[in-house]
């Protein structure tokens, strides 16, 4: 009896594997969506909340640089519009600034070398040690002529040259809390070495109010302006010492200490800065609202300048006076100076500036000239861009006109025709030889 040969066990294993693969293939064909990679799980509101899901999506877009963004494509045409629009904005603004500045008037008087009636130079007088200790003041006068009538809103400024208020240690040497009237008897360490000084009245060392190098170097020259009238008595120009500081500074940054009693009692336990000849409560004894830390001369000086040559408002002309209701008339004037501020040590200069105030402030051509220059530069750049645009557009148009229907230029088509003629000639010569 013959034995029937039985396939090996590996045959059945292979067949089972093939059948399983056929089944899985059939299932994939019936469900093609299962072959795709499953997307990451989207967390629902119930699991993590709407805000957490929104935050995850936002962080994902940020890390993968998928946030919406404006990406302009700059070419000659678009650059022309940008620069031309800039020129249309800047040039008119510059012209307006220049026009308003030309309507303003300004007159400057340098009084650095001012002499007393006895011939003493005030610049040397204030350097004398005995005069500094006694607080003696040099009085001098400067005559000048005003040739142009100054309209309403005339301001008097004092100007300093070669005085660097922008030094880092100088700018830092102040106590803003003390200037706001908070704890005036405990000055900040930023004021060192002008945080304490010897007080001759109490014969002791007391905290300085206001402390710091800025307050210690406060400008203390004073002026009077006399108008000489022909065939009549001279008239002193009325000058106001209020309304010259920023309202935000006087209302928020500078305040006298709160309390009852006089201002002197509220500053009890403090003394004046070493270079001052008055106590803080003696800056303006005629007006309580302009005395102490709220004095506008002090407020203006404490706002430091960024440049070594600067001017600061000092007084404004009172136009309610009948003689000056229309401004300062032309004529002869005398500037009377109480000279107390030394400038020889830093080779400085001092001056008084009379100027009218307009819509854009005092006379200053810098902004108008800069706006005009920037606008003119942008205009020339826009012209250059439009020339480039026209040039390349014309070149592109010429190339398109010289192109044949097959997409080749005329020169390329001519070369290909010559090559075809040479091939035909060679073919004809070969057939003739045969």
ZAMARGU-4260 file (C-alpha; in steps of 0.2 Angstrom, whole numbers, plus 5000, padded with zeros to 4 digits):
<rodrens>
0) 5000/5000/5000 | 5007/5016/4994 | 5009/5030/5007 | 5002/5047/5001 | 5016/5060/5003
5) 5011/5074/5015 | 5018/5091/5012 | 5029/5098/5026 | 5023/5108/5040 | 5032/5124/5033
10) 5020/5123/5018 | 5005/5125/5029 | 5013/5139/5039 | 5017/5148/5022 | 5000/5145/5016
15) 4992/5152/5032 | 5003/5167/5031 | 4998/5170/5013 | 4980/5168/5017 | 4982/5180/5032
20) 4990/5193/5020 | 4977/5191/5007 | 4964/5194/5021 | 4972/5209/5027 | 4975/5216/5009
25) 4956/5213/5006 | 4952/5222/5022 | 4963/5237/5018 | 4955/5238/5000 | 4938/5238/5008
30) 4943/5251/5021 | 4956/5262/5013 | 4954/5275/5026 | 4962/5264/5039 | 4978/5264/5029
35) 4981/5282/5032 | 4991/5288/5047 | 4979/5293/5061 | 4980/5312/5065 | 4985/5317/5082
40) 4972/5317/5095 | 4962/5333/5096 | 4959/5337/5114 | 4941/5341/5118 | 4934/5355/5128
45) 4929/5344/5142 | 4946/5337/5144 | 4957/5352/5145 | 4945/5367/5142 | 4944/5379/5128
50) 4957/5391/5134 | 4970/5377/5135 | 4966/5370/5118 | 4967/5388/5111 | 4984/5391/5119
55) 4991/5374/5113 | 4986/5379/5095 | 4993/5396/5097 | 5010/5390/5103 | 5010/5377/5089
60) 5007/5390/5076 | 5021/5401/5084 | 5034/5388/5085 | 5031/5382/5067 | 5030/5400/5060
65) 5013/5398/5054 | 5006/5415/5061 | 4998/5427/5049 | 5011/5439/5042 | 5013/5452/5029
70) 5027/5448/5017 | 5028/5462/5004 | 5037/5458/4988 | 5048/5473/4984 | 5052/5477/4966
75) 5055/5493/4957 | 5037/5497/4955 | 5032/5494/4973 | 5048/5503/4980 | 5043/5518/4969
80) 5026/5520/4977 | 5034/5518/4995 | 5047/5532/4992 | 5036/5543/4982 | 5023/5542/4996
85) 5036/5546/5009 | 5042/5561/4999 | 5024/5567/4998 | 5023/5567/5017 | 5040/5573/5022
90) 5042/5588/5010 | 5026/5597/5015 | 5029/5595/5033 | 5047/5602/5031 | 5040/5617/5022
95) 5027/5620/5035 | 5040/5620/5049 | 5051/5632/5039 | 5037/5643/5035 | 5031/5644/5054
100) 5050/5647/5059 | 5052/5661/5047 | 5037/5670/5055 | 5046/5669/5072 | 5058/5681/5079
105) 5073/5679/5091 | 5086/5690/5099 | 5101/5684/5109 | 5112/5694/5121 | 5128/5687/5127
110) 5132/5693/5144 | 5147/5682/5149 | 5159/5696/5150 | 5148/5709/5159 | 5156/5723/5168
115) 5150/5733/5184 | 5150/5752/5183 | 5167/5752/5192 | 5174/5742/5178 | 5175/5725/5188
120) 5172/5710/5177 | 5158/5700/5185 | 5165/5684/5178 | 5180/5686/5189 | 5170/5693/5203
125) 5160/5678/5207 | 5176/5667/5208 | 5182/5676/5223 | 5181/5665/5238 | 5176/5680/5250
130) 5162/5684/5238 | 5156/5666/5237 | 5155/5665/5256 | 5147/5681/5259 | 5135/5678/5244
135) 5139/5695/5236 | 5131/5697/5219 | 5139/5707/5204 | 5126/5719/5196 | 5129/5724/5178
140) 5120/5730/5163 | 5120/5727/5144 | 5112/5739/5132 | 5105/5733/5115 | 5093/5738/5101
145) 5078/5728/5095 | 5076/5731/5077 | 5061/5720/5074 | 5045/5721/5083 | 5041/5705/5093
150) 5023/5700/5092 | 5013/5692/5107 | 5019/5677/5117 | 5037/5683/5120 | 5047/5672/5131
155) 5064/5675/5140 | 5076/5661/5140 | 5094/5659/5148 | 5106/5649/5138 | 5122/5640/5143
160) 5136/5634/5132 | 5148/5620/5136 | 5138/5614/5151 | 5136/5595/5151 | 5120/5591/5160
165) 5120/5574/5151 | 5134/5566/5162 | 5128/5549/5169 | 5133/5553/5187 | 5125/5570/5186
170) 5109/5564/5179 | 5107/5551/5192 | 5111/5563/5207 | 5094/5567/5213 | 5080/5559/5224
175) 5063/5559/5215 | 5054/5553/5231 | 5061/5569/5240 | 5056/5580/5225 | 5038/5573/5227
180) 5038/5578/5245 | 5040/5561/5252 | 5052/5559/5267 | 5062/5575/5264 | 5074/5571/5279
185) 5080/5555/5272 | 5089/5558/5255 | 5093/5544/5243 | 5111/5537/5242 | 5111/5543/5224
190) 5113/5561/5230 | 5130/5557/5238 | 5141/5568/5241 | 5127/5581/5241 | 5115/5572/5252
195) 5121/5581/5268 | 5128/5598/5272 | 5133/5609/5287 | 5120/5621/5293 | 5127/5637/5301
200) 5111/5641/5309 | 5110/5624/5319 | 5129/5622/5319 | 5126/5604/5313 | 5126/5592/5298
205) 5108/5590/5291 | 5100/5582/5276 | 5100/5593/5260 | 5083/5597/5252 | 5083/5596/5238
210) 5098/5584/5237 | 5110/5580/5223 | 5122/5588/5210 | 5108/5594/5199 | 5099/5604/5212
215) 5116/5610/5219 | 5121/5618/5202 | 5105/5627/5199 | 5105/5642/5189 | 5103/5658/5200
220) 5106/5673/5189 | 5091/5685/5188 | 5087/5698/5176 | 5077/5714/5173 | 5072/5721/5156
225) 5071/5740/5154 | 5063/5748/5139 | 5070/5766/5135 | 5057/5777/5128 | 5061/5792/5117
230) 5056/5809/5125 | 5049/5800/5140 | 5053/5790/5156 | 5059/5772/5154 | 5048/5757/5157
235) 5052/5740/5164 | 5045/5726/5155 | 5034/5716/5166 | 5040/5698/5168 | 5031/5683/5175
240) 5039/5668/5184 | 5025/5656/5183 | 5017/5647/5168 | 5034/5642/5161 | 5036/5624/5168
245) 5026/5609/5161 | 5010/5606/5171 | 5013/5587/5172 | 5030/5591/5181 | 5022/5603/5193
250) 5007/5593/5196 | 5015/5576/5199 | 5034/5576/5200 | 5037/5591/5211 | 5027/5593/5227
255) 5030/5601/5244 | 5029/5590/5259 | 5011/5588/5266 | 5007/5594/5284 | 5001/5609/5294
260) 5010/5625/5297 | 5022/5636/5286 | 5033/5629/5273 | 5048/5632/5284 | 5041/5620/5297
265) 5037/5607/5284 | 5056/5607/5279 | 5062/5607/5297 | 5077/5596/5299 | 5084/5600/5282
270) 5096/5613/5275 | 5100/5621/5258 | 5112/5614/5245 | 5130/5620/5248 | 5130/5632/5233
275) 5114/5640/5237 | 5112/5657/5245 | 5093/5654/5250 | 5084/5640/5259 | 5071/5630/5249
280) 5057/5639/5257 | 5064/5656/5252 | 5064/5654/5233 | 5048/5664/5230 | 5041/5672/5246
285) 5028/5682/5236 | 5019/5667/5230 | 5016/5651/5240 | 5011/5641/5225 | 5028/5645/5217
290) 5039/5641/5232 | 5048/5627/5239 | 5049/5611/5228 | 5035/5618/5217 | 5046/5633/5212
295) 5046/5633/5193 | 5064/5639/5191 | 5069/5623/5201 | 5057/5612/5191 | 5064/5618/5174
300) 5082/5616/5180 | 5079/5599/5186 | 5074/5593/5168 | 5092/5590/5162 | 5097/5594/5144
305) 5104/5581/5132 | 5117/5593/5124 | 5130/5604/5131 | 5123/5620/5123 | 5105/5622/5128
310) 5092/5635/5133 | 5079/5635/5147 | 5063/5646/5149 | 5066/5659/5163 | 5052/5672/5161
315) 5037/5677/5150 | 5032/5694/5146 | 5016/5700/5154 | 5006/5706/5139 | 4992/5713/5150
320) 5002/5728/5152 | 4996/5742/5141 | 5013/5746/5134 | 5017/5728/5129 | 5000/5721/5124
325) 5006/5719/5106 | 5023/5712/5111 | 5040/5720/5112 | 5041/5736/5101 | 5057/5741/5092
330) 5069/5752/5101 | 5083/5753/5114 | 5083/5741/5129 | 5094/5738/5144 | 5096/5721/5152
335) 5100/5722/5170 | 5109/5707/5177 | 5112/5700/5195 | 5127/5690/5190 | 5130/5675/5202
340) 5132/5660/5191 | 5150/5655/5188 | 5155/5648/5171 | 5174/5651/5170 | 5178/5634/5177
345) 5171/5624/5162 | 5174/5638/5149 | 5156/5641/5147 | 5146/5655/5140 | 5130/5663/5146
350) 5116/5672/5136 | 5098/5679/5137 | 5087/5675/5122 | 5071/5684/5118 | 5060/5674/5107
355) 5042/5673/5101 | 5032/5657/5103 | 5022/5650/5088 | 5013/5634/5084 | 5029/5624/5083
360) 5038/5632/5098 | 5052/5644/5097 | 5063/5647/5082 | 5072/5631/5076 | 5075/5627/5058
365) 5083/5610/5062 | 5066/5600/5061 | 5060/5609/5045 | 5077/5606/5036 | 5078/5588/5041
370) 5061/5584/5035 | 5064/5593/5018 | 5081/5584/5016 | 5073/5567/5020 | 5058/5570/5008
375) 5070/5576/4994 | 5081/5560/4996 | 5065/5549/4995 | 5059/5558/4980 | 5075/5555/4970
380) 5075/5537/4975 | 5058/5535/4969 | 5063/5543/4952 | 5078/5531/4951 | 5066/5516/4954
385) 5054/5521/4941 | 5068/5523/4928 | 5074/5506/4932 | 5056/5499/4931 | 5054/5507/4914
390) 5070/5501/4907 | 5068/5483/4912 | 5050/5483/4906 | 5056/5490/4889 | 5069/5477/4888
395) 5057/5463/4892 | 5045/5469/4879 | 5059/5469/4865 | 5064/5452/4870 | 5046/5446/4868
400) 5043/5454/4851 | 5059/5446/4844 | 5054/5429/4850 | 5047/5416/4836 | 5031/5405/4839
405) 5042/5391/4844 | 5048/5400/4859 | 5065/5405/4852 | 5072/5422/4849 | 5076/5428/4831
410) 5095/5425/4833 | 5092/5408/4840 | 5080/5403/4826 | 5092/5410/4812 | 5106/5399/4819
415) 5095/5384/4819 | 5090/5387/4801 | 5108/5388/4796 | 5112/5371/4804 | 5097/5363/4796
420) 5104/5369/4779 | 5121/5362/4782 | 5113/5345/4787 | 5103/5345/4771 | 5118/5349/4760
425) 5128/5335/4768 | 5114/5323/4765 | 5113/5328/4746 | 5132/5326/4744 | 5132/5309/4752
430) 5118/5303/4740 | 5126/5309/4725 | 5142/5300/4729 | 5133/5284/4731
</rodrens>
